[in-house]
Amino acid sequence: MGSVKRPQGTNQGTVAALGAVVALLLVPLVAFSQPTSRNERLRIAEQQYERANRLRADLDGTPETQRKEKDYLEIVARYRRVYDVAPFSARAADSLAAAAEMYHEMGKRFGEKYWQEAIKTYEFLRREYPHSRYRDDALFNVAQIQQVYLNDPKVAQATYEQFLKAYPTSRHAAKARERLKEIEVEQASAAKAAEKLPERAATAAAPGARVQVRNIRYWNAKNFTRVVLDLEGEVDYQKGRVANPDRIFFDLFNTEVSTVLSGKSFDVEDGLLDRIRVAENRSGVTRVVLEVTGAEDYSVFSLPNPFRLVVDIRGPARAELARKAEPEPAAPASEKAEPPKSTAGAALPQPPSVPQPTREGNHTLTRALGLKVGRIVIDPGHGGHDTGTIGPTGFMEKDLSLDVARRLGKLLVEQFGAEVVYTREDDTYVPLENRTALANEKQADLFLSIHANSSRKSSVRGIETFYLNVTNDPEALELASRENALAQTSVHELQDIVRKITRNEKLAESRELARGIQESLYKELRKRSREIKSRGVKQAPFVVLIGANMPSVLAEVAFLSNREDEQLLKSPQGRQAVAEALLAGMTDYMKSLNSASFARTDEKPEPPNPD
């Protein structure tokens, strides 16, 4: 079994825990320095086994956030003492199996070294007790750890084959064969992808400075999941998907895994994502595996400064609105038609109005299908530690945007019965990527992000509304840079994000919505100050809009850096005017869709009171 050794970089708490374990392990040496009867050893072993089981039950009942490494180590030490005291005991094999299970769980929590300990313990169990009831379980568990947690498919493949040869009738045999097929499919997929990327593979194998994979974050929901990989710099990668079970994987070339992530596996509750695994698949290549259930498709894009890889996973598309647009089926020809009724003295029924074309005269797919607006996500910009722009007298953009959002939400509910979802409802920080992810998960029909502008020149005033697109406008790019400053998304090449922006199917509708909002804001605020200017509808690559599956705009309602604009926005009347103007712009847009009445009729929650 080997003695417990202090790993490199172990902190003082772990050292103390290991010291306690060593002390426990030394007790049998002292106890048996004098001759002890077999029956006495059996009695001590049984006591240790029962004590370990009680401690394990207590630990299972402890909240996961309160479980400590030393607690696990103490239980493992007591199980191992059962073998040390009485290896001939019937409890010895039980204790070794239990110790291996504890190590297995510790691997998920504390890193790869404990998975290695689990493998060693399972192998020791098979070697010392080759006829125990745990013999096939132990070998199968070793193979699973190698495949799932250590990301070593070649070694796992050999172990599964060894298992099937030794235990062909085991209850795990069918599962082992499935695992072998998975490995073969995954290897074939990786080999096919590698053929297309020989230069990347060579670069990954080359020595030198490597980019560190620092962190993995995720936002998981029923029909939409976003995973963000944080890296220290730009990398090349390849992606793939294999079935049974469904997995999406990424090989990141010329990378290394941070010690925080090394060998880690993250179990995820609910939603499309079940588990995230990360490990160094081979020298210089980090493999990230996303185990999913019910995922329809996925897409990947990258963002710079800092570099991050963003993976969007989507569930089955919602067809509810499209179904509502379908006409009623015509009556069969065989049915006898009723004679027409007289319409004398009565108003003739009018045909339903049709959606208008866009201002360019285009009939988008949204308008051709007669789709309606039912759910709106309102995004109050900034929040928490991210104050946004601060006016000359200290009025913060985060407070302005939240107040206007609440007022607008209340108007939408009261006047239209709309279903309103907020990305934040109090002074908390929400990462930019999570805002769009929430809109996608909620299957929103519109997305509006509310902000206030800033300029180095305090005299600058005005209103501008943005939709997502690439641009060469230096002012628009500077503003996007400010608003994206706290973005937490990054990944592969700039071309990826450009393609995602330019392929946005909702671009035309977003532009149409932006125009309506811009005109209404200018018209309303112009009544309050003749100095306010319309700076027009513009396009820019705002992170908060990237990846949205619905028409989405960002409104800069005024320049908070201007003293007159700040005073206007500090007054409740001014903020109410902004909210009403936003409502008017959205209403004009919805009327152009023939969508003044909302598509969904389920009960709507009351928004927070803005006052």
C-alpha positions as CSV (number, residue, x, y, z in Angstrom):
1,M,0.0,0.0,0.0
2,G,2.9,2.4,0.7
3,S,3.2,5.1,3.2
4,V,1.6,8.5,2.8
5,K,4.1,11.1,1.4
6,R,3.8,14.8,1.3
7,P,3.1,16.0,-2.2
8,Q,5.0,19.0,-3.6
9,G,3.2,22.3,-2.9
10,T,1.0,20.9,-0.2
11,N,-0.3,23.5,2.2
12,Q,0.1,23.4,6.0
13,G,-3.5,22.2,6.5
14,T,-2.8,19.2,4.3
15,V,0.5,18.5,6.0
16,A,-1.3,18.5,9.4
17,A,-3.9,16.2,8.0
18,L,-1.3,13.8,6.6
19,G,0.5,13.9,10.0
20,A,-2.7,12.8,11.7
21,V,-3.0,9.9,9.2
22,V,0.6,8.8,9.7
23,A,0.0,8.8,13.5
24,L,-3.1,6.6,13.0
25,L,-1.2,4.2,10.8
26,L,1.6,3.9,13.4
27,V,-0.8,2.8,16.1
28,P,-0.9,-0.8,15.0
29,L,3.0,-1.0,15.0
30,V,3.0,0.0,18.7
31,A,0.0,-2.1,19.6
32,F,1.6,-5.2,18.1
33,S,5.1,-4.8,19.3
34,Q,4.0,-7.4,21.8
35,P,2.4,-10.7,20.8
36,T,-1.4,-10.3,20.3
37,S,-3.9,-13.0,19.7
38,R,-5.7,-13.5,16.4
39,N,-9.0,-12.9,18.1
40,E,-7.8,-9.7,19.6
41,R,-6.7,-8.5,16.1
42,L,-10.1,-9.4,14.7
43,R,-11.8,-7.5,17.4
44,I,-9.7,-4.4,16.8
45,A,-10.2,-4.6,13.0
46,E,-14.0,-4.8,13.5
47,Q,-13.9,-1.8,15.7
48,Q,-11.9,0.2,13.2
49,Y,-14.2,-0.8,10.4
50,E,-17.3,0.2,12.3
51,R,-15.7,3.5,13.3
52,A,-14.7,4.3,9.7
53,N,-18.2,3.6,8.5
54,R,-19.7,5.9,11.1
55,L,-17.3,8.7,10.2
56,R,-18.1,8.1,6.5
57,A,-21.8,8.4,7.2
58,D,-21.2,11.6,9.1
59,L,-19.2,13.0,6.3
60,D,-21.9,12.1,3.8
61,G,-24.4,14.1,5.9
62,T,-22.1,17.2,5.9
63,P,-22.8,19.9,3.3
64,E,-20.3,19.5,0.5
65,T,-18.9,23.0,1.0
66,Q,-17.9,22.1,4.5
67,R,-16.1,18.8,3.8
68,K,-12.4,19.0,4.3
69,E,-9.5,17.0,2.9
70,K,-8.3,15.9,6.3
71,D,-11.8,14.4,7.0
72,Y,-11.5,12.1,4.0
73,L,-7.9,11.2,4.9
74,E,-8.9,10.2,8.4
75,I,-11.6,7.9,7.2
76,V,-9.2,6.4,4.6
77,A,-6.6,5.8,7.3
78,R,-9.1,3.9,9.5
79,Y,-10.1,1.7,6.6
80,R,-6.5,1.0,5.9
81,R,-5.8,0.1,9.5
82,V,-8.3,-2.7,9.2
83,Y,-6.0,-4.4,6.7
84,D,-2.9,-3.5,8.7
85,V,-4.3,-5.0,11.9
86,A,-5.9,-8.2,10.5
87,P,-5.2,-8.8,6.8
88,F,-6.8,-12.2,7.3
89,S,-10.1,-10.6,8.4
90,A,-13.2,-10.9,6.3
91,R,-13.4,-7.1,6.7
92,A,-10.0,-6.5,5.1
93,A,-11.2,-6.6,1.5
94,D,-14.3,-4.6,2.4
95,S,-12.1,-1.9,3.9
96,L,-9.8,-1.7,0.9
97,A,-12.7,-1.3,-1.4
98,A,-14.1,1.4,0.8
99,A,-10.8,3.2,0.9
100,A,-10.6,3.1,-2.9
101,E,-14.1,4.6,-3.1
102,M,-13.0,7.4,-0.8
103,Y,-10.0,8.1,-2.9
104,H,-12.2,8.1,-6.0
105,E,-14.4,10.8,-4.5
106,M,-11.4,12.8,-3.3
107,G,-10.1,12.8,-6.9
108,K,-13.2,14.8,-7.9
109,R,-12.7,17.3,-5.1
110,F,-8.9,17.6,-4.6
111,G,-7.2,16.5,-7.8
112,E,-5.6,13.8,-9.9
113,K,-3.3,12.4,-7.2
114,Y,-6.2,10.8,-5.4
115,W,-7.4,9.1,-8.6
116,Q,-4.0,7.6,-8.8
117,E,-4.3,6.5,-5.2
118,A,-7.7,5.0,-6.0
119,I,-6.1,3.0,-8.8
120,K,-3.3,1.8,-6.6
121,T,-5.7,0.7,-3.9
122,Y,-8.0,-1.2,-6.4
123,E,-4.9,-2.9,-7.8
124,F,-3.7,-3.8,-4.3
125,L,-7.1,-5.2,-3.5
126,R,-7.1,-7.4,-6.6
127,R,-3.5,-8.6,-5.9
128,E,-4.0,-9.4,-2.2
129,Y,-7.6,-10.8,-2.6
130,P,-7.9,-12.2,-6.1
131,H,-11.0,-14.2,-5.2
132,S,-12.9,-11.5,-3.4
133,R,-16.3,-10.3,-4.6
134,Y,-14.7,-7.0,-5.5
135,R,-12.2,-8.4,-8.1
136,D,-14.2,-7.4,-11.2
137,D,-15.6,-4.2,-9.8
138,A,-12.0,-3.1,-8.9
139,L,-10.6,-3.6,-12.4
140,F,-13.7,-2.0,-14.1
141,N,-13.4,1.0,-11.8
142,V,-9.7,1.4,-12.7
143,A,-10.6,1.5,-16.4
144,Q,-13.3,4.1,-15.8
145,I,-10.9,6.3,-13.9
146,Q,-8.4,6.1,-16.7
147,Q,-10.9,6.9,-19.3
148,V,-13.2,9.5,-17.7
149,Y,-11.0,11.2,-15.1
150,L,-7.5,10.8,-16.3
151,N,-8.3,11.3,-20.0
152,D,-6.0,8.4,-20.9
153,P,-8.0,6.5,-23.5
154,K,-5.2,4.2,-24.7
155,V,-4.5,2.9,-21.2
156,A,-8.2,2.7,-20.5
157,Q,-8.7,0.7,-23.7
158,A,-6.1,-1.9,-22.6
159,T,-7.7,-2.2,-19.1
160,Y,-11.1,-2.7,-20.5
161,E,-9.8,-5.4,-22.8
162,Q,-8.0,-7.0,-19.8
163,F,-11.3,-6.8,-17.9
164,L,-13.3,-8.5,-20.6
165,K,-10.7,-11.3,-21.0
166,A,-10.7,-12.0,-17.2
167,Y,-14.4,-11.5,-16.5
168,P,-16.4,-12.0,-19.7
169,T,-19.6,-12.8,-17.8
170,S,-19.4,-9.9,-15.3
171,R,-22.3,-7.6,-14.8
172,H,-20.0,-4.8,-16.1
173,A,-19.1,-6.6,-19.3
174,A,-21.7,-4.9,-21.5
175,K,-20.8,-1.5,-20.2
176,A,-17.1,-2.3,-20.8
177,R,-17.8,-3.1,-24.5
178,E,-19.7,0.2,-24.8
179,R,-16.8,2.0,-23.4
180,L,-14.4,0.4,-25.8
181,K,-16.6,1.5,-28.7
182,E,-16.7,5.0,-27.4
183,I,-12.9,5.1,-27.2
184,E,-12.6,3.8,-30.8
185,V,-15.0,6.4,-32.1
186,E,-13.3,9.2,-30.2
187,Q,-9.9,8.2,-31.4
188,A,-11.1,7.9,-35.0
189,S,-12.7,11.4,-34.7
190,A,-9.5,12.9,-33.2
191,A,-7.3,11.2,-35.8
192,K,-9.5,12.6,-38.6
193,A,-9.4,16.1,-37.2
194,A,-5.6,15.8,-36.7
195,E,-5.1,15.0,-40.3
196,K,-6.5,18.4,-41.1
197,L,-4.3,20.1,-38.5
198,P,-0.7,18.7,-38.9
199,E,0.9,22.0,-38.2
200,R,-1.1,22.5,-35.0
201,A,-0.2,19.1,-33.8
202,A,3.4,19.7,-34.5
203,T,3.3,23.0,-32.7
204,A,1.6,21.4,-29.7
205,A,4.4,18.8,-29.4
206,A,7.2,21.3,-29.7
207,P,8.9,22.4,-26.5
208,G,8.8,26.0,-25.3
209,A,6.4,28.4,-23.5
210,R,2.9,27.1,-23.4
211,V,-0.4,28.9,-22.8
212,Q,-2.0,28.0,-19.5
213,V,-5.7,27.0,-19.3
214,R,-6.5,29.0,-16.2
215,N,-10.2,28.4,-15.5
216,I,-13.5,27.0,-16.8
217,R,-16.8,28.6,-16.1
218,Y,-20.3,27.6,-17.1
219,W,-23.8,28.9,-17.1
220,N,-26.3,25.9,-17.4
221,A,-30.0,26.0,-18.0
222,K,-32.7,23.8,-19.5
223,N,-32.4,24.8,-23.1
224,F,-29.2,26.7,-23.3
225,T,-25.7,26.3,-21.8
226,R,-22.6,28.5,-22.1
227,V,-19.1,27.3,-21.2
228,V,-16.2,29.7,-21.0
229,L,-12.6,28.6,-21.1
230,D,-10.2,31.2,-19.7
231,L,-6.7,31.1,-21.2
232,E,-3.5,33.1,-20.8
233,G,-3.2,33.7,-24.6
234,E,-4.5,32.8,-28.0
235,V,-4.3,29.2,-29.0
236,D,-5.3,26.9,-31.9
237,Y,-7.8,24.2,-31.2
238,Q,-9.8,21.5,-32.8
239,K,-13.3,20.4,-31.8
240,G,-15.4,17.3,-32.2
241,R,-18.5,15.4,-31.0
242,V,-19.0,11.8,-30.3
243,A,-22.1,9.8,-29.2
244,N,-23.0,7.2,-26.6
245,P,-22.7,9.0,-24.3
246,D,-23.0,12.4,-26.0
247,R,-19.8,14.4,-25.6
248,I,-18.4,17.5,-27.1
249,F,-14.6,17.8,-26.9
250,F,-11.9,20.4,-27.6
251,D,-8.2,19.8,-28.0
252,L,-6.2,23.0,-27.1
253,F,-2.8,23.0,-28.7
254,N,0.4,24.2,-27.1
255,T,-1.3,24.5,-23.7
256,E,-0.9,23.3,-20.1
257,V,-3.5,22.9,-17.4
258,S,-3.3,25.1,-14.3
259,T,-2.8,23.2,-11.0
260,V,-6.3,24.3,-10.0
261,L,-7.8,22.4,-13.0
262,S,-5.4,19.5,-13.5
263,G,-7.3,16.3,-13.6
264,K,-10.5,17.9,-12.4
265,S,-14.0,16.8,-13.3
266,F,-17.0,19.0,-12.6
267,D,-20.4,17.5,-12.1
268,V,-23.2,19.9,-13.2
269,E,-26.7,19.7,-12.0
270,D,-29.7,20.2,-14.3
271,G,-29.6,21.6,-17.8
272,L,-28.0,20.3,-20.9
273,L,-24.5,19.9,-19.4
274,D,-23.8,16.9,-17.2
275,R,-20.1,17.1,-16.5
276,I,-16.9,18.9,-17.5
277,R,-13.6,17.0,-17.7
278,V,-10.2,18.5,-18.3
279,A,-6.8,17.0,-18.5
280,E,-3.6,17.0,-20.6
281,N,-4.4,14.5,-23.2
282,R,-0.9,14.3,-24.5
283,S,2.2,16.5,-24.2
284,G,1.2,20.1,-25.0
285,V,-2.5,19.3,-25.7
286,T,-5.2,19.9,-23.2
287,R,-8.5,18.1,-23.8
288,V,-11.7,19.6,-22.4
289,V,-14.7,17.2,-22.6
290,L,-18.3,18.4,-22.1
291,E,-20.7,15.6,-21.4
292,V,-24.2,16.7,-22.5
293,T,-27.7,15.3,-22.6
294,G,-30.4,16.6,-25.0
295,A,-28.1,19.0,-26.8
296,E,-29.4,19.8,-30.3
297,D,-26.3,21.6,-31.6
298,Y,-23.4,23.8,-30.4
299,S,-21.2,26.7,-31.6
300,V,-17.9,28.1,-30.7
301,F,-16.4,31.6,-30.8
302,S,-13.5,33.5,-29.2
303,L,-13.0,36.8,-27.7
304,P,-9.7,38.6,-27.0
305,N,-8.2,40.6,-24.1
306,P,-8.1,38.3,-22.3
307,F,-8.4,35.3,-24.6
308,R,-11.3,33.0,-24.0
309,L,-13.1,30.2,-25.8
310,V,-16.9,30.4,-25.6
311,V,-19.0,27.4,-26.3
312,D,-22.8,27.8,-26.7
313,I,-24.8,24.6,-26.4
314,R,-28.5,24.6,-27.4
315,G,-31.4,22.3,-26.8
316,P,-34.3,21.6,-29.2
317,A,-35.6,24.7,-31.0
318,R,-38.8,26.1,-29.7
319,A,-41.6,25.9,-32.4
320,E,-44.4,27.4,-30.3
321,L,-44.4,30.8,-32.0
322,A,-44.1,29.3,-35.5
323,R,-47.1,27.1,-34.8
324,K,-49.2,30.0,-33.8
325,A,-48.4,31.6,-37.2
326,E,-49.8,28.6,-39.1
327,P,-53.2,29.1,-40.7
328,E,-56.1,26.9,-39.7
329,P,-56.5,23.8,-42.0
330,A,-59.1,24.2,-44.8
331,A,-62.3,22.2,-44.6
332,P,-62.2,19.0,-46.7
333,A,-63.8,19.4,-50.1
334,S,-66.3,16.6,-49.4
335,E,-67.9,18.6,-46.6
336,K,-71.0,20.5,-47.6
337,A,-70.4,24.3,-47.4
338,E,-73.0,26.4,-45.7
339,P,-74.7,29.0,-47.8
340,P,-73.3,32.5,-47.3
341,K,-75.0,34.6,-44.7
342,S,-76.3,38.0,-45.5
343,T,-74.0,40.9,-44.6
344,A,-76.6,43.6,-45.1
345,G,-76.4,46.2,-42.4
346,A,-73.3,44.8,-40.9
347,A,-69.7,45.7,-41.2
348,L,-67.7,43.4,-43.3
349,P,-64.9,41.6,-41.5
350,Q,-61.5,43.0,-42.3
351,P,-58.5,40.8,-43.2
352,P,-55.8,40.8,-40.6
353,S,-53.0,43.4,-41.1
354,V,-49.8,42.0,-42.4
355,P,-46.3,42.8,-41.1
356,Q,-44.7,45.8,-42.8
357,P,-41.4,45.5,-44.6
358,T,-38.3,47.0,-43.0
359,R,-37.3,50.6,-43.8
360,E,-35.1,49.2,-46.6
361,G,-38.2,47.5,-48.0
362,N,-37.1,44.0,-47.0
363,H,-39.4,41.2,-45.8
364,T,-37.3,39.3,-43.3
365,L,-38.0,35.7,-42.4
366,T,-39.4,37.0,-39.0
367,R,-41.9,39.1,-40.9
368,A,-42.6,36.4,-43.6
369,L,-43.5,33.9,-40.8
370,G,-45.6,36.4,-39.0
371,L,-43.7,35.8,-35.7
372,K,-44.8,37.7,-32.6
373,V,-43.1,39.2,-29.6
374,G,-43.9,37.6,-26.3
375,R,-40.9,37.7,-23.9
376,I,-38.5,40.6,-23.5
377,V,-35.2,40.6,-21.6
378,I,-34.2,43.9,-20.2
379,D,-30.5,44.2,-19.3
380,P,-29.6,47.0,-16.9
381,G,-25.9,47.7,-17.7
382,H,-23.1,47.2,-15.3
383,G,-23.8,46.5,-11.6
384,G,-22.0,45.6,-8.4
385,H,-18.3,46.5,-8.5
386,D,-18.7,47.6,-12.1
387,T,-20.1,51.1,-11.7
388,G,-20.0,52.1,-15.3
389,T,-19.7,55.9,-16.0
390,I,-19.8,58.2,-13.0
391,G,-21.3,61.7,-13.6
392,P,-19.7,65.0,-12.4
393,T,-21.7,64.9,-9.2
394,G,-21.3,61.1,-8.6
395,F,-24.4,59.7,-10.2
396,M,-23.5,56.1,-11.3
397,E,-24.5,54.5,-14.6
398,K,-25.3,51.2,-12.8
399,D,-27.9,52.9,-10.7
400,L,-29.4,54.8,-13.7
401,S,-29.7,51.7,-15.9
402,L,-31.3,49.6,-13.1
403,D,-33.9,52.3,-12.4
404,V,-34.8,52.9,-16.0
405,A,-35.0,49.1,-16.6
406,R,-37.5,48.7,-13.7
407,R,-39.6,51.6,-15.0
408,L,-39.6,50.2,-18.6
409,G,-40.5,46.7,-17.3
410,K,-43.4,48.0,-15.4
411,L,-44.8,49.9,-18.4
412,L,-44.4,46.8,-20.6
413,V,-46.4,44.7,-18.1
414,E,-49.1,47.3,-17.5
415,Q,-49.7,48.3,-21.1
416,F,-49.1,45.1,-23.0
417,G,-49.1,42.3,-20.5
418,A,-45.7,41.4,-21.7
419,E,-43.5,38.8,-20.0
420,V,-40.4,40.7,-18.8
421,V,-37.1,39.1,-17.6
422,Y,-34.3,41.1,-16.0
423,T,-30.7,40.2,-16.2
424,R,-30.3,41.7,-12.8
425,E,-32.8,43.1,-10.3
426,D,-30.5,44.6,-7.8
427,D,-27.0,46.0,-7.4
428,T,-25.1,42.9,-8.4
429,Y,-22.5,42.2,-11.1
430,V,-23.5,39.8,-13.9
431,P,-20.8,38.8,-16.4
432,L,-21.5,40.1,-19.9
433,E,-21.7,36.6,-21.4
434,N,-24.3,35.5,-18.8
435,R,-26.6,38.2,-19.9
436,T,-27.0,37.0,-23.4
437,A,-27.0,33.4,-22.2
438,L,-30.0,34.2,-20.0
439,A,-31.8,35.7,-22.9
440,N,-31.2,32.6,-25.0
441,E,-32.1,30.3,-22.2
442,K,-35.4,32.1,-21.6
443,Q,-36.0,32.1,-25.4
444,A,-36.6,35.8,-25.4
445,D,-38.0,37.6,-28.4
446,L,-36.3,40.9,-27.8
447,F,-33.2,41.9,-25.9
448,L,-32.5,45.5,-24.8
449,S,-29.4,46.6,-22.9
450,I,-29.6,50.0,-21.2
451,H,-26.5,52.2,-20.7
452,A,-25.3,55.8,-20.4
453,N,-22.5,57.2,-22.5
454,S,-19.3,58.9,-21.6
455,S,-16.9,61.3,-23.3
456,R,-13.5,62.9,-22.6
457,K,-15.2,66.2,-23.6
458,S,-17.7,67.1,-20.9
459,S,-19.6,69.2,-23.5
460,V,-20.6,66.2,-25.6
461,R,-24.3,65.3,-25.3
462,G,-26.7,63.1,-27.2
463,I,-28.4,59.8,-27.7
464,E,-27.2,56.8,-29.8
465,T,-28.4,53.2,-30.2
466,F,-26.3,50.3,-31.3
467,Y,-26.9,46.9,-32.8
468,L,-24.3,44.2,-33.2
469,N,-22.1,44.3,-36.3
470,V,-18.5,45.0,-37.2
471,T,-17.4,48.6,-37.7
472,N,-14.5,50.9,-38.5
473,D,-16.0,53.8,-36.6
474,P,-13.3,54.7,-34.0
475,E,-15.8,56.3,-31.6
476,A,-18.0,53.2,-31.8
477,L,-15.0,50.9,-31.2
478,E,-13.8,53.0,-28.3
479,L,-17.3,52.8,-26.7
480,A,-17.4,49.1,-27.3
481,S,-14.0,48.8,-25.7
482,R,-15.2,50.5,-22.5
483,E,-18.4,48.5,-22.3
484,N,-16.5,45.2,-23.0
485,A,-13.9,46.0,-20.4
486,L,-15.2,43.4,-17.9
487,A,-16.1,40.8,-20.5
488,Q,-15.3,37.3,-19.3
489,T,-15.2,35.5,-22.7
490,S,-12.3,34.5,-24.8
491,V,-11.1,31.9,-27.4
492,H,-9.6,31.0,-30.7
493,E,-9.3,33.6,-33.6
494,L,-10.8,37.0,-34.2
495,Q,-12.2,35.7,-37.4
496,D,-14.5,33.4,-35.4
497,I,-16.2,36.2,-33.7
498,V,-16.4,38.3,-36.9
499,R,-18.2,35.4,-38.6
500,K,-20.6,35.0,-35.7
501,I,-21.4,38.7,-35.8
502,T,-21.9,38.9,-39.6
503,R,-24.0,35.7,-39.7
504,N,-26.4,37.0,-37.1
505,E,-29.8,36.2,-38.6
506,K,-31.4,38.9,-36.5
507,L,-29.1,41.7,-37.8
508,A,-31.8,43.3,-40.0
509,E,-34.4,43.1,-37.2
510,S,-31.9,44.5,-34.7
511,R,-31.2,47.4,-36.9
512,E,-35.0,48.1,-37.3
513,L,-35.5,47.9,-33.5
514,A,-32.5,50.3,-32.9
515,R,-34.0,52.8,-35.3
516,G,-37.3,52.9,-33.5
517,I,-35.7,53.3,-30.1
518,Q,-33.3,56.0,-31.3
519,E,-36.1,58.1,-32.9
520,S,-38.3,57.8,-29.8
521,L,-35.6,58.6,-27.4
522,Y,-34.5,61.7,-29.3
523,K,-38.1,62.9,-29.8
524,E,-39.0,62.6,-26.1
525,L,-35.7,63.9,-24.6
526,R,-35.6,66.8,-27.1
527,K,-38.8,68.1,-25.3
528,R,-36.8,68.4,-22.1
529,S,-33.6,69.9,-23.5
530,R,-33.2,71.5,-26.9
531,E,-29.4,70.9,-26.7
532,I,-29.7,67.1,-26.9
533,K,-28.6,65.7,-30.2
534,S,-29.4,62.5,-32.1
535,R,-26.1,60.8,-32.7
536,G,-27.8,58.1,-34.8
537,V,-28.1,54.4,-35.0
538,K,-24.7,52.7,-35.1
539,Q,-23.1,49.3,-35.2
540,A,-20.4,47.9,-32.9
541,P,-19.1,44.6,-31.5
542,F,-20.6,44.7,-28.0
543,V,-19.9,41.5,-26.1
544,V,-23.3,41.7,-24.3
545,L,-25.0,41.4,-27.7
546,I,-22.8,38.6,-29.2
547,G,-24.6,35.3,-29.5
548,A,-28.1,36.6,-28.9
549,N,-30.7,34.5,-30.7
550,M,-33.2,37.4,-31.0
551,P,-33.2,41.0,-32.1
552,S,-30.9,42.8,-29.7
553,V,-29.8,46.4,-29.2
554,L,-27.9,48.6,-26.7
555,A,-29.2,52.0,-26.0
556,E,-26.9,54.8,-24.7
557,V,-29.7,57.1,-23.4
558,A,-27.5,60.1,-22.7
559,F,-24.0,61.2,-21.8
560,L,-23.6,60.9,-18.0
561,S,-20.3,62.7,-18.3
562,N,-22.2,65.8,-19.3
563,R,-23.4,67.9,-16.3
564,E,-26.8,68.8,-18.0
565,D,-27.5,65.2,-19.0
566,E,-26.6,64.0,-15.5
567,Q,-29.0,66.4,-13.9
568,L,-31.8,65.3,-16.3
569,L,-31.2,61.6,-15.5
570,K,-30.9,62.2,-11.8
571,S,-34.5,63.3,-11.7
572,P,-37.3,60.6,-11.4
573,Q,-39.2,62.5,-14.1
574,G,-36.2,62.4,-16.5
575,R,-35.7,58.6,-15.9
576,Q,-39.5,58.1,-16.4
577,A,-39.3,60.0,-19.7
578,V,-36.4,57.7,-20.8
579,A,-38.4,54.6,-20.0
580,E,-41.5,55.9,-21.8
581,A,-39.4,56.7,-24.8
582,L,-37.9,53.2,-24.9
583,L,-41.4,51.8,-24.6
584,A,-42.5,53.9,-27.6
585,G,-39.6,52.8,-29.7
586,M,-40.3,49.1,-28.9
587,T,-44.0,49.6,-29.6
588,D,-43.3,51.1,-33.0
589,Y,-41.1,48.1,-33.8
590,M,-43.7,45.6,-32.6
591,K,-46.4,47.3,-34.6
592,S,-44.3,46.9,-37.7
593,L,-44.3,43.1,-37.0
594,N,-48.1,43.2,-36.4
595,S,-47.2,42.2,-32.9
596,A,-48.8,44.9,-30.7
597,S,-50.5,42.0,-28.9
598,F,-48.2,39.5,-27.2
599,A,-47.7,35.9,-28.2
600,R,-47.7,34.3,-24.8
601,T,-50.7,34.4,-22.5
602,D,-49.3,32.6,-19.4
603,E,-49.4,34.5,-16.1
604,K,-46.9,37.3,-16.0
605,P,-45.0,38.2,-12.8
606,E,-45.1,41.8,-11.5
607,P,-41.8,43.6,-12.0
608,P,-40.0,45.3,-9.1
609,N,-41.4,48.7,-8.3
610,P,-39.0,51.3,-9.6
611,D,-39.8,53.9,-7.0
